Amino acid sequence: MLVLKIPTGPLRHRAMAYLKTTLALTVLLATLASIAGAQELPPALERPVEYDKEIEPLLRKRCLGCHGEKKQKGKLRLDQLSNILRGGESGEPALVRGNSSSSHLVKLVAGLDPELVMPPRGKRLTAGEIGLLRAWIDQGARMPGQEEKAAAVKLEHWAFRPPAANKPEIKPGGWGKNPVDIFIHARLKEKGLGPSPRADRTSLIRRLRLVMHGLPPTPEEIEAFVADKRPDAWKRLVEDALQSDRYGERWARHWLDIVRFGETTGFETNRPRPTAWHYRDYVIRSFNEDKPYNQFVREQIAGDALGNAMATGFLVAGPHDIVKSPDINLTLMQRQDELADIINVTGTTFLGLTLGCARCHNHKFDPVSQRDYYSIQATFAGVQHAERVIRTEQKDPAPLDLEISRLKEELGDSIRPSTEKLLLLDDTASFDGFGRGTTHLARHGKKSSRNGGRARGQAYDPGTSKRSGNISGGHYTLWDNQPGKDFAAWHPLLKGTYRIWLSWGSGHSTHSGNAKYLTDRDGNPETRNDQELIATVDQRRFSDGSGDVPQKELWSGLFDAGVHELHPASVILLRGGSKGATVTADVVLFELAEPKGFATRQPIFRPPVNSRHNLDTFEPVEARFVRFTIEATNSSQPCIDELEIFSGGRNLALASLGTRSSCSSSLPGYAIHKLEHINDGKYGNNRSWIANEGGEGWVQLELPSPALIDRIEWSRDREGKFSDRVAIGYRIEAGLKESDLQLVASSRSRAGAEAPGIPSARFTFHKEAGEKTLASLKRVVASRNQLAGGKPVKAYVGTFRQPGPTYRLYRGDPMQKREEMNPGALEALSGFQLQKNAPEQQRRLAFARWLSDRRNPLTARVIVNRLWMHHFGSGIVTTPNDFGQNGTRPSHPLLLDWLSTELMDNNWSLKHIHRLLLLSSTFQQDNRPGKKGLELDSASALLWRFPPRRLEAEAIRDSILKASGVLDLTMGGPGFSGFTVIPENVNHFFPKNKYGPEDYRRMIYMIKVRQEQESVFGAFDCPDAGQVISKRSRSTTPIQALNLFNSSFALQMAGLLQKRLEQEAGPGNTDRIRLAFELCFGRKPGPEEAKEGERLVNQHGLQGLCRALFNSNEFVFIP
Amino acid sequence: MTEKRKHHGLDRRSFLGTMSSGLGGIALAQLLSSQDLLGAKDGDEAPSAKKPLRPVIDSRKPFAPRSPHFKPRARNVVVIFCAGACSHIDTFDYKPELIKRHGKPMPGGKLITFQGEQGSLIKSPWEFKPRGKSGKMVSELVPHLGELADELCFIHSMTSKTNTHGPGENFMSTGYTLDGFPSMGAWLTYALGSPNADLPAYVAIPDPRGTPQSSVNNWGPGFLPAAFQGVDFNSSNPIRNLKSPPGISDSSDKATRDFLQRLNARHQERFPGDSELAARISSYEMAARMQLSVPEVSNLDSEPNHILKMYGADDTSNKLKASFARNCILARRLIEKGVRFVQLFNGAYQAGGEGVSNWDGHKALKNQYSKHGPVLDQPAAALLRDLKDRGLLEDTLVVWCTEFGRMPTFQKGSSGRDHNPHGFTTWMAGAGVKAPYSYGATDEFGHKAAEKICSVYDFHATILHLLGIDHERLSFLHNGLERRLTDVHGSVITEILA
């Protein structure tokens, strides 16, 4: 059609003019106009246009009624260049200078967006008027006299202006000890209030410790402080509190709330992030070191460039949706959400500003434009959620080694040797978590697989009556031989006299003919004077020296290296001999040889139980009933996917043959785990039976008729996906009558109580102390393993890659891209702008510097306010994450400014601020209410007293542990779990109901599972790490009461405190009750309390008293 | 301004204008102002938005009943949530066109959805039949619910923002796809408190098989005080730590409690007027009452046989159904006692997820839904009927919902339907909604909502409205924002209001 060929631009204009003269084409023109209206803009005039003469009158006539000085609909004002360029609420700049066809204003007045046409009512702009506007815009949209104003955004709001310089003078005779008090006192006086007297010393030390450490002081510490007559006693106490490591743990918890730190991904999968804890340790360390806050800020944004790689855990501490889909819309939106999370947390944490709204439109109240938001997005566009390999600083391992051997010695004293008759350690380079296992001392150890056959030395070699079956599994480790070099060390952690059975990978002529094994008493291979050679072996052949060399991977069998005295720190070393190209390592077996010289023959084992397939053969027996009883599992309730009973090679167990099944119990509610699966002929987890009993249960099969059976085959998961819930201790009975079954097979004759590679013996201890030592040992060993050779560690601190272009998105919609953005920060707060292609790291570095610059008016104010809040219960600004127009105004603006200046002037030292607050008289006031105070200021916001408040969940739990005497103060490293975790296709978390020394660490080290709340303390307003939390609510609910009064945790702790009282306070109840009050409240019981306490204890025992004290208000409130 | 957007609440001026004459009016105004229900004190000056209403919570009595913004149509809510995304195509959204074009490709070319490429259009394996006087077409998968079609108010044009379960559940339960926002029940408990001082105000009843995908986030408090979270228990798993611990005798338990009470009372003497301390003391009192009231309400022994039979709680051939039926009876008992918000989950993510234990029928729709249908159908229908028989439906709103819908096609190479956030069905019944009624519609295949498109925000706004709450005003100040259940969206669907 003719009309569609009309040229664009000026030519088109001329063509249109021509058409207009042609009357005959009127109808056609109408059609054209509607098409043009939908798709095209009227042309720009081709002549210079002046704002004052033509544009201003046009705007005044058509637009300023709604978007002018008096009214600003949608927050848009068209008489100010600054506002025009920034845009109204939508975030869309009203025009793009020099480009009228991309200008929002032009599109709206031309009616290109049918949903939004301007003006909304009345006559539309004519083509001529639009052409005029276009011309003005294309010519640069000059507005005489407004250019300078456009550049400077007005910042009226208090928080965007630099802190006021003021230093109050302390007048002699006035109230208070430091400037904090001057500010507080002035406000109180205004209100007609006055401060409270100083609190008593018992309350003061308790308050100090609960606020600064989240732990109560010991009775001895209280006594010492009360008796301290030195004039600077309080100052010393404050200083001690600040120097303690407990300080960092307490204040890191506050920080982790703000940055929504969690150790699972959140969302539906909620998978673990096992290496996220590095960031937690970084935060604790930073507080304890009193790292300058500006440096702390910088490192969290760009620590990879500043020598502190763990710090960027901040950026990826939040939840992350890992469910991806081929649907592109979903994927783009997910990425936008990820970046929004990073931008939001950065804004709220450091600036106390909500930046998130600017994703879709300009911030309604604060100077945050949509352009700012996407500039910041460009800054972080290269950040990805992921683990990164980090080379830790090379540190001297010697102190840790020393600690390890000390702990091992200590542990050795508590181990019961009688339970350690046999111990199997394999060659894999890992510790089992009990400080017991094998380490590789040389790099590049390769794993070699054995042939899966049943011949001698092969993976499933069942053994004979003279020699053991293959107990080493299908693998061994091998290295290129170097004479004299140590390759592996087995750490049995045993004390006593043991026969050592060695084994290796044999079958190849390249293996060393004279590999050496030694004992090393102190466990440190570098000190050689404590080593003793115990064997030199030919690794080409079987342990008895027999066999040819078939060039196949075989297991040697057990080699008797004699009886040796072992100490807990002792290790067995494998050292390269002079012959052969290859050295191999495999299982080593330790057999108790006490009394000494006890003659033994080779232990004969069947292979250990495994998850995939187990065989139990026996002399043929006539049976109708076969019962499989599980006595122990490697974890949780036992699972069996199939149980087969063979008679002459035929499986009689199948339900299809008429065999019936019964069992002790079945896990309810799981379609894939049912009794009927036990003999349905189908393998795998999805067709399996799980008993409903932890670590035990039985299943019985009843054959349709008696048969001669000789073999049982069974498995946990023959598809090999699951290796939990394996029955590692079991017995099989068979017989003709259900009431009279004979034992035909059991796990007793198998090697290892557990799957290959896991020691056969569990620890039992003479003393409970052993368990505690073990827990410490485990952690020190973990730290040592990380240090080993400056080993790189994985940490969930994000990865960084050069991003593509970032665009401003209209209404936040990833499908509606607008102009490309430069990386930058908030323009109104002197933000920077980098080139669009600036290197990724440089972007974050520039942002970090901008954040931590002392000219940034927010950063220092925001952090001193947070510190204040955690001292006094609420902030000077009560909306600690919102310092914008929408937040509350500071109750003491000058105080806030003074504190932030103090921070910056003192090398951004947070401890400096703590000192100022703690040494103030304000902090040391009594906490009791006064009538006038309550009337005029019921929330005690003006601090006419120290406001009492309930402790947070973590501090309550830690305080209970401390009072019970079991608190484990080991710092750092991976956390402990508050749940039993069942990994299905999503993770399920079940509350623990038994607690051991693993659980006695401070709660900050409890693995932070998103969404799930710890079963006892979660109800005490613990954030779930889904959203940024700057201020926990402090609610009081009956569920809290039930948890603290009835939970097994509370009961167990009450029992432990009871034990402690019995041990430490002598036999009389009076003394015990007194000690209980001292441990829990830091004071002695009053006469009434003592009397009532005795009555309770006499009738119902001490535990009830302990339980009541943990639940009391006095225990959970900061005095 | 469309009809839909018309505001049903009272603004401050008209409220005072009509009510403040006479002493009663003044007293009421004072009461409202003392509870800060006539506008936040330190709120912003947002020019366009309505003034936020933040209920003032007395920390001693966080569950004390609080007045709604205007006269409510419903006092309590039961939400039946089908986890896993229950297919509208196979339940309530009848599409004759699907039968006609069964096996043919959907017009419009290749479609990529959550799990990938789509195959052909597939009609529901279950026949649809006209039900009740209204003749509403409901599938044979849910015949008992079908029988009650005249009681139901369907919304056939629901849309979601996400096609993933976790975010989808979050969105339906909290109004946000992200984790960490308060659930609808938490908002309502925060707004209204509870008339029953002996039971939790908000109860979540997980499916017998376990929890849904977003688990506790579905009934979490988000940034609201923890007091307002849902307390989760069902007919077989009681509230954790509710019972006195084993091995402690009743008399010892009581003596301990008395001793604690005296300790606290003596401590309180030093702090006259400190409400947080008093609140803790009263929380122990309520806990003690709950120890009696919760087992009582959970004990179904007193339910007569005909009731057990009506729900299917006696069905020995389908234990799962019997178990879900017991949860449904529990829901009714809670409503009877005045519990404000009950969330009843059908389907769980444990033990297989994807269709095995929930409605996520990607692979074997017919097979899996044949198991899920009966578990839901009779018990849920009985719950509705029972509430009605007892007159409880007069002021109870029953809501049936799910994450999103499913595709009218089968997935390529599979016998099930993929996720479909573009169109799905929910229904309401009881107080304040029209019935029988069908609102909105999807296109001829059931793929996308086509008429009177309804967002989850609209859905939430409507539920709040029925409870007497203006969704644009109920707010909580968090991180500098007046947070709402409906964010900055949502309009009450006035057309379905009775």
Interface residues (C-beta under 8 A of the other chain):
Chain A: R260 G266 F267 E268 T269 N270 P319 D321 V323 S325 P326 D327 I328 L330 D337 T348 G352 L353 T354 C357 K364 F365 P668 G669 Y670 A671 I672 H673 N686 T879 N881 D882 G884 Q885 N886 G887 T888 N927 R928 P929 K931 L934 S938 P948 R949 R950 E984 N985 V986 H988 P991 R1010 Q1011 E1012 Q1013 S1015 V1016 A1019 F1020 D1021 D1024 A1025 G1026 Q1027 V1028 I1029 S1030 S1033 R1034 S1035 T1036 T1037 P1038 I1039 Q1040 A1041 L1042 N1043 F1045 N1046 S1047 S1048 L1051 G1086 E1088 E1089 E1092 G1093 L1096 Q1099 H1100 G1101 G1104 L1105 R1107 A1108 L1109 N1111 S1112 N1113 E1114 V1116 F1117
Chain B: D42 D44 A46 S59 R60 P62 I112 T113 F114 Q115 G116 E117 T162 N163 T164 H165 G166 P167 E169 T177 L178 D179 G180 F181 P200 P208 R209 G210 T211 Q213 S214 S215 V216 N217 G220 G222 F223 L224 P225 A226 A227 F228 V231 I239 R240 N241 L242 K243 S244 P245 I248 S249 S251 S252 A255 T256 R257 F259 L260 R262 L263 N264 R266 H267 Q268 R270 F271 P272 G273 D274 E276 L277 A279 R280 I281 S283 Y284 M286 A287 M290 Q291 L320 S323 A348 Y349 Q350 A351 G352 G353 E354 V356 S357 K371 L477 N479 G480 L481
